[in-house]
Amino acid sequence: MKRPVICRQLAIITTMACTFSTPWSAHAQETVALVTPTAPAHDKSFYVDKPIAHPEELSGIWEVPDGHGGAVGIHLILSTTVPADTITLVGVEQVWLNLQLGIYQRAGTVLQFGEENFSSDSPRGGSLRYDNGRLTLHDKEFDLDLLHISGDRWSGRIHRQGFDATTILTRPGAGTAKSEPWLVGTWQTGDQSVQSCLHITQQAPGEFVGWRDSLTALESSRCPSSLPKPPNFYERYGDLLKIRIISSSNAATDSSNVSIERNAPDEMCCSYPFIVTPGDNGTVMKEVWPSGSNQPPPQTVWKKMSGNTCIVTPPDPAPHPGNPECSCPEK
């Protein structure tokens, strides 16, 4: 029996993780979140190494209608680290590396490139602060003083150019649909070593928005002996997705295909679009790829999660048919 393709992919990704032990630009577009920004010693985050229990709750987008058919909101991207000997993120304490904030005002139903302005939690990044659930930023054109309250909402003042109000920001589509389309939810692919996690919500009827978490727990012992061992592995939460229904059917049915594009809103580098189709009554979605020359298409499957996180204990593997106590593949 041939070894699964995932083994070769994991070997490549492991080598990448061990090689790129030095972080790169904060907004660089990565295949997996193996590296994060290097900053001068005097310009690190105010909160480096602060433990954070639920990174998913401090990443993604929240917004409020602006009264002109669009919305004003915040987009948070959180980067954390875990020890290099980590083999699973379940039950592992993650610590703060940096937080980026995009304050935006979208004119249409979908956030476009150029509609948000970024700051971060360092002196050179604009001195964004997050203390005891309170997010603050003070600048000439932007002013923010928000408190994270129950129901995954933010309450307080948000000022961006011509918009200035004391209000409550919510996740897009929160509480608007009695019956949500199959696409809405949290989706996971990969294993405990390298995972990709998508959070998708409905922004308006037929319009969707989402963000992506890149999760890594490769364990440094897997690094080739010829390469230096990284001190940490890096997790990244909240990169925006561009989502579009591409079939003529309704998004709420099981027959609609969906285009999902990673890294699209930045229009900088390495946009990665792919198409998914639902299966098993909307509990999984499968990537649709044409077959290449002399090779089958990849068989990537996304599983719908029951909550808002992909960091969960995986189910026990099915026993090997030849040995009920062994889950190993055949030789």
C-alpha positions in Angstrom: 0.0 0.0 0.0 1.4 3.4 -1.0 2.1 5.9 1.7 -0.5 8.7 1.9 0.4 12.0 0.1 -0.2 13.8 3.4 3.0 12.2 4.8 5.1 13.9 2.1 3.3 17.2 2.6 4.0 17.0 6.3 7.7 16.3 5.8 7.9 19.4 3.5 6.0 21.6 6.0 8.2 20.3 8.9 11.3 21.3 7.1 9.8 24.7 6.4 9.0 25.1 10.1 12.5 24.2 11.2 14.1 26.4 8.5 12.0 29.5 9.1 12.8 29.8 12.8 13.3 33.6 12.3 10.1 35.5 12.1 9.2 37.7 9.0 6.9 40.6 8.2 3.7 41.0 10.3 1.5 41.1 7.2 3.4 38.6 5.1 1.1 35.9 3.5 2.1 32.5 4.7 1.2 28.9 3.7 1.0 28.0 7.4 1.6 30.3 10.4 5.2 29.2 11.0 6.8 32.6 11.3 5.7 36.1 12.5 7.2 39.6 12.6 10.6 40.4 13.9 10.6 43.8 15.6 13.4 45.9 17.1 14.0 45.3 20.7 12.5 48.6 21.6 9.4 48.0 19.5 8.0 44.7 20.7 4.4 44.2 21.8 3.5 45.5 25.2 2.1 42.1 26.1 4.8 39.6 24.8 4.6 36.3 26.7 1.2 37.1 28.3 -0.8 33.9 28.5 -4.0 33.9 26.4 -6.6 31.2 27.0 -8.9 31.6 23.9 -7.2 33.3 21.0 -10.2 32.8 18.7 -12.1 35.3 20.9 -9.6 38.1 20.1 -9.4 37.6 16.3 -11.6 38.1 13.3 -14.1 41.0 12.7 -16.9 42.9 14.5 -18.9 45.8 13.0 -21.9 48.1 13.2 -24.0 49.6 10.3 -22.8 53.1 9.4 -26.2 54.4 8.3 -25.2 54.6 4.6 -25.5 51.0 3.5 -22.1 49.9 4.7 -20.5 49.3 8.1 -17.7 50.4 10.4 -15.8 47.8 12.3 -12.6 46.3 13.7 -10.4 43.5 12.3 -8.1 41.8 14.8 -5.2 39.5 13.9 -3.5 37.8 16.9 -0.2 36.0 16.8 0.9 33.6 19.6 3.6 31.2 20.3 3.9 27.7 21.8 6.9 25.7 23.0 8.8 24.0 20.2 8.2 20.5 21.8 4.4 21.0 21.4 2.7 18.0 19.7 -0.9 19.3 20.1 -2.5 22.6 21.0 -5.1 21.0 23.1 -4.5 22.0 26.7 -1.3 23.9 25.8 -0.9 27.4 27.1 -0.3 29.9 24.3 1.4 33.2 24.9 1.0 36.5 23.3 3.3 37.6 20.5 1.5 40.6 18.9 -1.9 42.0 18.0 -2.8 43.9 14.9 -5.9 46.0 14.5 -7.6 47.1 11.3 -10.2 49.8 11.7 -12.4 49.8 8.6 -15.4 51.3 6.9 -16.8 49.2 4.1 -19.0 50.8 1.4 -20.6 47.6 0.2 -21.6 44.3 1.6 -18.0 42.9 1.5 -14.8 44.5 2.9 -12.4 45.5 0.1 -8.7 46.2 0.0 -7.9 49.7 1.0 -11.0 50.1 3.3 -9.1 49.4 6.6 -6.2 51.1 8.4 -3.8 49.0 10.5 -2.2 49.6 13.9 -0.5 47.3 16.3 0.3 46.9 20.0 3.8 48.4 20.0 5.2 52.0 20.1 6.0 52.1 16.4 2.7 50.3 15.5 0.5 53.0 17.0 0.4 51.9 20.7 -2.7 49.8 20.5 -3.6 48.6 24.0 -5.6 45.7 25.4 -6.0 45.6 29.1 -8.6 43.8 31.2 -10.9 43.4 28.1 -10.6 47.0 27.1 -9.2 47.8 23.6 -8.0 51.4 23.1 -6.2 53.3 20.3 -5.8 57.1 20.1 -4.7 58.7 16.9 -5.5 61.9 14.8 -7.9 60.2 12.4 -8.8 57.1 14.5 -10.0 56.8 18.1 -11.1 53.6 19.8 -12.2 52.8 23.3 -14.1 49.5 23.4 -14.9 47.0 26.1 -15.3 43.3 25.3 -18.7 42.3 26.7 -20.8 39.2 26.9 -22.1 37.7 23.7 -18.8 38.2 21.9 -19.5 41.9 21.4 -17.6 45.2 21.9 -19.2 48.2 23.5 -17.9 51.8 23.4 -16.6 54.5 21.1 -15.3 54.0 17.6 -14.1 56.9 15.5 -12.8 56.5 11.9 -12.6 59.7 9.8 -16.2 60.9 9.4 -17.8 58.2 11.6 -17.8 58.8 15.4 -20.3 57.0 17.6 -20.7 55.2 20.9 -22.2 51.9 19.9 -22.0 48.0 20.1 -20.1 46.0 17.6 -21.1 42.4 16.8 -19.9 39.6 14.6 -21.2 40.0 11.0 -24.7 38.4 10.7 -25.0 37.8 14.5 -28.7 37.1 15.3 -30.0 37.9 11.9 -30.8 34.4 10.5 -33.1 31.8 12.0 -31.9 29.1 9.7 -28.2 29.5 8.6 -26.9 28.3 5.3 -24.8 25.2 5.4 -21.6 27.2 4.8 -21.8 29.2 8.0 -19.7 27.9 10.9 -16.2 26.9 11.8 -14.3 24.4 9.5 -11.1 22.5 10.1 -8.7 20.5 7.9 -5.3 19.0 8.7 -4.2 17.1 11.8 -2.9 17.9 15.2 0.5 18.9 13.7 -0.7 21.4 11.0 -4.2 22.7 10.9 -6.1 25.4 8.9 -9.3 26.7 10.5 -11.9 28.8 8.7 -14.6 30.9 10.5 -17.4 31.8 8.0 -20.5 33.9 8.6 -23.2 35.5 6.5 -22.8 39.2 6.2 -25.9 39.8 4.2 -28.3 37.5 2.3 -26.1 35.6 -0.1 -23.0 37.5 1.0 -20.4 35.8 3.2 -17.2 36.8 5.0 -14.7 34.8 7.0 -11.3 34.6 8.5 -8.6 32.0 8.9 -6.5 30.6 11.7 -3.1 28.9 10.9 -2.2 26.4 13.7 1.1 24.5 14.1 2.3 22.0 16.6 5.1 20.1 14.8 7.4 19.2 17.7 11.0 20.2 17.2 12.2 16.6 17.4 10.8 16.1 13.8 13.3 18.7 12.5 16.1 17.3 10.4 19.3 17.0 12.5 21.1 19.3 10.0 18.8 22.2 10.7 18.6 24.4 13.8 15.8 23.7 16.2 13.3 26.7 16.5 12.6 27.9 20.1 8.9 28.2 19.4 6.2 27.5 16.9 3.9 30.3 15.9 0.1 30.5 15.6 -1.8 33.1 13.8 -5.5 34.0 14.1 -7.8 36.2 12.0 -6.5 36.5 8.4 -9.4 37.6 6.2 -11.0 35.4 3.5 -12.9 36.3 0.4 -15.9 34.1 -0.1 -18.2 33.8 -3.2 -21.1 31.6 -4.2 -20.3 30.4 -7.7 -23.2 28.1 -8.5 -26.7 29.2 -9.6 -28.3 27.4 -6.7 -29.2 28.9 -3.3 -26.4 28.9 -0.7 -28.6 27.2 1.8 -28.9 24.1 -0.3 -26.5 21.2 -0.5 -25.8 21.8 -4.2 -24.0 25.1 -4.1 -20.3 25.4 -4.8 -18.3 28.1 -3.0 -15.1 29.9 -3.9 -12.9 30.7 -0.9 -9.8 32.9 -1.4 -7.1 33.2 1.2 -5.0 36.4 1.5 -7.2 38.2 -1.1 -8.0 41.4 0.8 -4.4 42.5 1.0 -3.7 42.2 -2.7 0.0 41.8 -1.9 1.2 38.3 -2.4 0.2 34.7 -2.9 -3.6 34.8 -3.1 -4.8 31.2 -2.9 -8.3 30.6 -4.2 -10.0 27.2 -4.0 -13.5 25.8 -4.5 -15.5 23.7 -2.1 -18.7 21.7 -2.4 -20.8 20.4 0.6 -21.2 16.8 1.5 -22.8 14.6 4.3 -25.7 17.1 4.7 -23.4 20.1 5.1 -21.2 18.6 7.8 -18.2 18.4 5.5 -17.0 20.4 2.5 -14.6 19.0 -0.1 -12.2 20.9 -2.3 -12.9 20.6 -6.0 -9.8 20.4 -8.2 -9.4 19.2 -11.8 -7.1 16.2 -12.2 -3.6 17.1 -13.4 -1.3 15.2 -15.8 -0.8 11.6 -14.5 -2.0 12.5 -11.0 -5.3 12.5 -9.2 -6.7 15.8 -7.8 -6.0 16.5 -4.1 -8.6 15.2 -1.7 -8.8 17.9 0.9 -11.8 17.6 3.2 -13.0 20.2 5.7 -14.9 19.1 8.8 -17.5 21.4 10.4 -16.8 21.9 14.1 -19.4 22.2 16.8 -18.0 25.4 18.3 -15.9 28.4 17.3 -12.5 26.6 17.7 -10.5 23.9 15.9 -8.4 23.2 18.9 -10.2 20.1 20.2 -9.2 16.6 21.1 -9.4 14.4 18.0 -11.6 11.3 18.1 -9.8 8.0 18.6 -8.6 6.5 15.3 -10.5 3.6 13.9 -8.7 0.3 14.7 -6.8 -1.4 12.0 -8.9 -4.1 10.4 -6.2 -6.7 10.8 -5.5 -5.8 14.4 -8.2 -4.2 16.6 -5.5 -2.6 18.9 -3.5 -1.1 16.1 -4.4 2.1 14.1 -1.3 1.9 11.9 -1.6 1.9 8.1 -0.7 -1.2 6.2 2.9 -1.6 5.0 
